[in-house]
Amino acid sequence: MSASRTSGEQGELILTLNAGSSSIKFAVYGVAADGADPRLRAKGQVEGIGTRPHFIAKTVDGQVLSESWWEAIAEGEGHARAFQQIWSWLDDFADGGRIMAIGHRVAHGGEDYSRPVRITPDILKVLTGLIPLVPLHQPNNLAAIRAVAKDHPDLPQVACFDTGFHRGRPKVTEQLGLPRALLERGVKRYGFHGLSYEYIVEKLRELAPGVAAGRVIVAHLGSGCSMTAIRDGQSIDTTMGFSALDGVPMGTRPGLLDPGVLLFLMREDGLGVEALEQLLYKQSGLLGLSGVSNDLRALHQSDDPGAAEAIDYFVYRIGQTLGALTSSIGGLDALVFTAGVGENDADIRARVCTDAAWLGIEIDADANAGGQVGHGKRISPEGQRPEVWVMPTDEERMMARHTLRVVRGD
C-alpha cells in the first residue's frame, strides 16, 4: 500500500497515532463519502519500544488480527521501526484502500496552536521548541511525526493538541503566583487531556443536552488523572497545570505537591534534574504511596496496608478537588467519570460519590455496580441533581474527526 494508491474496497482511511516513550497506540478509521462520522475499523499498539517490541492489531470487537515480536534496535530508532511495523500491517489490512492522512496526539500546542493543524516543517520547529514544557511527552509525539515524514513525506499529518480544549479559560485560572517575567515566557497553567474532555462534552450533548449546557465536572481517571470544570461546554478550570504532574494523584505521578519538598530533596539529598524527573514521573503516586503497584486493580486485591492507604489518599484528593472545582463554576449539575479507572472501577466511583453527598450527589448502587456502560450511562437516580454519569472516552475518534476536518478544510 502507498499513500497515493487508488481507493479500493476499504476506501479512504485515517490512521491515528498516540506515541508514548515505550509505545505507540494506533487506530484505523474509515472515511464515509456522505460525511458521516469516521468509523473505527481496527486498533492496536506497539509496546515495549526500547526493550522487546510487541505489535498487536485487533478488530473493533477485540479479535486479534495480527501479533508479532521483534528484537530491540538502536536507541533513538524505536519509534521509526514501530511505525514501519504498523505501516507494513496496514499494507495488508487496507486491501487497496488509501491512507488519506495521519492524526497525531501532541501533548502541547503552546500559545500558538489551540486547534488541530496540518503539520509543516515550520510548525514542527515550533512544537520542538515546546519540549522543555513537557520533556517526557512532546519528544515521543514528535518522533512519530518525523518517522512518518521520513517514509511518506507527501502524506498529510495533523497535530491534535491535548492543551487545545483548555485554551480561552479565564486568565486567573492560567496564572501562577510567580514573577510576571516567567508568565511571559510561558510558565502558566495550560491543562491537558483536552481530547478526552472534548469527546465527553460532545457525547454529553447527545445524551443529556440540558445537563451539557450547565455546570459539569469531568473526572478523567486512568494511569494519568485530571479533573476539569466545564460550563456550557467550555473549560473553566482544570487540575493539570504547567505540566502533567499537577492535580490529583496518578499511577506514578504525585499530583499536587508542595515545591518545598523538591527544594528539600535537592538541598539535603543532592537530587538533580534527572533524579527528580524519575521520582515525579515514575516513582510516585499510587505506586510510591502503596509500595505495591500503580494499578488500582492490584491495590484492591492487596492485603498490604500501604495499598489501602494509597486508595484512601486517591479518593480523598479526588473529593477535595471536586469541591474546589465546584466553586470554580458556581455549583454542579453533573459529575462524569471517564478513562480506565473512571469507567471500570465501581468502588472508586462509589467512595467518591459517598464523600460528595454534601454536594447533593447520590448514586444508584445497582446502576453503579453492574451493566454495560455502552456510550454512557447515568448512575444517579432518575430526577436527582447533580446527575452522575459514566462515559467511555475516545481520544482516537476525536483525532480522526479533527484530522478529517483539517484535510478537507472544514
Long-range contacts (C-beta under 8 A, 24 or more apart in sequence): 1-87, 1-90, 1-91, 1-94, 1-96, 1-97, 1-98, 1-99, 3-98, 3-99, 3-152, 3-154, 3-155, 4-98, 4-154, 5-96, 5-97, 5-98, 6-96, 6-98, 7-96, 7-97, 7-98, 8-94, 8-95, 8-96, 8-97, 8-98, 9-95, 9-96, 9-97, 10-41, 10-93, 10-94, 10-95, 10-96, 10-97, 11-97, 11-98, 12-97, 12-98, 12-100, 13-41, 13-94, 13-97, 13-98, 13-99, 13-100, 14-38, 14-99, 14-100, 14-101, 14-102, 14-103, 14-400, 14-403, 14-404, 15-86, 15-90, 15-99, 15-101, 15-102, 15-103, 16-102, 16-103, 16-104, 16-105, 16-396, 16-399, 16-400, 16-403, 17-83, 17-86, 17-102, 17-103, 17-104, 17-105, 17-144, 17-148, 18-104, 18-105, 18-395, 18-396, 18-399, 19-79, 19-104, 19-105, 19-140, 19-141, 19-143, 19-144, 20-137, 20-140, 21-49, 21-50, 21-136, 21-140, 22-47, 22-48, 22-49, 22-50, 22-51, 23-47, 23-48, 23-49, 24-49, 24-79, 24-82, 24-83, 24-86, 24-144, 25-396, 26-86, 27-396, 27-400, 28-90, 28-93, 29-396, 29-397, 29-400, 30-97, 31-100, 31-404, 37-397, 37-401, 38-397, 38-400, 38-401, 38-404, 40-396, 40-397, 41-93, 42-93, 43-396, 44-86, 46-82, 46-85, 46-86, 49-78, 49-79, 49-82, 50-75, 50-78, 53-78, 53-81, 53-82, 53-85, 55-82, 55-85, 55-86, 55-89, 57-89, 57-93, 65-89, 65-93, 66-93, 79-140, 79-143, 79-144, 79-146, 79-147, 80-143, 80-146, 80-147, 80-150, 80-151, 82-147, 83-144, 83-147, 83-148, 83-151, 84-147, 84-151, 87-151, 87-152, 99-155, 100-156, 100-407, 101-155, 101-156, 101-157, 101-158, 101-403, 101-404, 101-406, 101-407, 102-148, 102-155, 102-156, 102-157, 102-158, 102-403, 103-157, 103-158, 103-160, 103-399, 103-400, 103-402, 103-403, 104-141, 104-144, 104-145, 104-157, 104-158, 104-159, 104-160, 104-399, 105-141, 105-160, 105-162, 105-195, 105-395, 105-399, 106-138, 106-141, 106-142, 106-145, 106-159, 106-160, 106-161, 106-162, 107-134, 107-137, 107-138, 107-141, 107-161, 107-162, 107-163, 107-192, 107-244, 108-133, 108-134, 108-137, 108-138, 108-161, 108-162, 108-163, 108-190, 109-159, 109-161, 109-163, 109-164, 109-167, 110-163, 110-186, 111-186, 113-159, 113-161, 113-164, 114-161, 114-163, 114-164, 114-167, 114-168, 115-161, 115-164, 116-158, 116-159, 116-160, 116-161, 116-164, 116-402, 116-403, 116-405, 116-406, 117-158, 117-159, 117-406, 118-156, 118-157, 118-158, 118-406, 118-407, 119-145, 119-149, 119-157, 119-158, 119-159, 123-159, 127-159, 133-186, 133-190, 133-242, 133-243, 134-243, 134-244, 135-277, 136-277, 136-281, 137-244, 156-406, 156-407, 158-399, 158-402, 158-403, 158-406, 158-407, 160-195, 160-398, 160-399, 160-402, 160-403, 161-194, 162-192, 162-193, 162-194, 162-195, 163-190, 163-191, 163-192, 163-194, 164-194, 164-195, 164-198, 165-191, 165-194, 165-195, 165-197, 165-198, 165-235, 166-190, 166-191, 166-192, 166-194, 166-197, 166-228, 166-235, 166-238, 168-234, 168-235, 169-234, 169-235, 169-236, 169-237, 169-238, 170-236, 170-237, 173-236, 173-237, 173-238, 173-328, 176-241, 176-242, 187-242, 188-241, 188-242, 189-238, 189-241, 189-242, 189-246, 190-240, 190-241, 190-242, 191-226, 191-228, 191-235, 191-238, 191-239, 191-240, 191-241, 192-224, 192-226, 192-238, 192-240, 192-244, 193-220, 193-224, 193-226, 193-228, 193-240, 194-235, 195-395, 195-398, 195-399, 196-220, 196-338, 196-339, 196-393, 196-395, 196-398, 197-228, 197-230, 197-235, 198-398, 199-393, 199-394, 199-395, 199-397, 199-398, 200-336, 200-338, 200-391, 200-393, 201-230, 201-233, 203-375, 203-376, 203-391, 204-334, 204-336, 204-376, 204-389, 204-391, 205-233, 206-375, 207-375, 207-376, 207-389, 208-334, 208-378, 208-387, 208-389, 211-333, 211-334, 211-387, 214-333, 214-334, 215-326, 215-329, 215-330, 215-331, 215-332, 215-333, 215-334, 216-332, 216-333, 216-334, 216-335, 216-336, 217-322, 217-325, 217-326, 217-329, 217-332, 217-334, 217-335, 217-336, 218-335, 218-336, 218-338, 219-318, 219-322, 219-335, 219-336, 219-337, 219-338, 219-342, 219-352, 220-338, 220-339, 220-342, 220-393, 221-248, 221-318, 221-337, 221-338, 221-339, 221-340, 221-341, 221-342, 221-345, 221-348, 222-251, 222-339, 222-340, 222-341, 222-342, 223-250, 223-251, 223-252, 223-294, 223-340, 224-250, 224-251, 224-253, 225-249, 225-250, 225-255, 225-339, 225-341, 227-318, 227-321, 227-322, 227-325, 228-325, 229-325, 229-326, 229-328, 229-329, 230-329, 231-329, 236-328, 236-329, 237-325, 237-328, 237-329, 239-321, 239-325, 245-280, 245-281, 247-321, 248-314, 248-317, 248-318, 248-321, 249-284, 249-285, 249-286, 249-289, 249-313, 249-314, 249-317, 250-285, 250-286, 251-285, 251-286, 251-287, 251-294, 251-295, 252-281, 252-282, 252-283, 252-284, 252-285, 252-286, 252-287, 252-288, 252-294, 253-280, 253-281, 253-284, 253-285, 254-280, 254-284, 254-285, 254-288, 255-285, 255-317, 256-317, 286-310, 286-311, 286-314, 289-313, 296-341, 296-345, 296-348, 297-345, 300-345, 300-347, 311-348, 314-348, 315-348, 315-351, 315-352, 315-355, 316-355, 318-348, 318-352, 319-352, 319-355, 319-356, 322-352, 322-356, 322-359, 323-356, 323-359, 326-359, 332-359, 332-360, 332-361, 332-386, 333-385, 333-386, 333-387, 334-386, 334-387, 334-388, 334-389, 335-361, 335-386, 335-387, 335-388, 335-389, 336-388, 336-389, 336-390, 336-391, 337-388, 337-389, 337-390, 337-391, 338-390, 338-391, 338-392, 338-393, 339-393, 342-390, 343-373, 343-390, 343-391, 343-392, 343-393, 349-379, 349-388, 349-390, 353-388, 359-386, 360-384, 360-385, 360-386, 361-386, 361-388, 362-388, 363-388
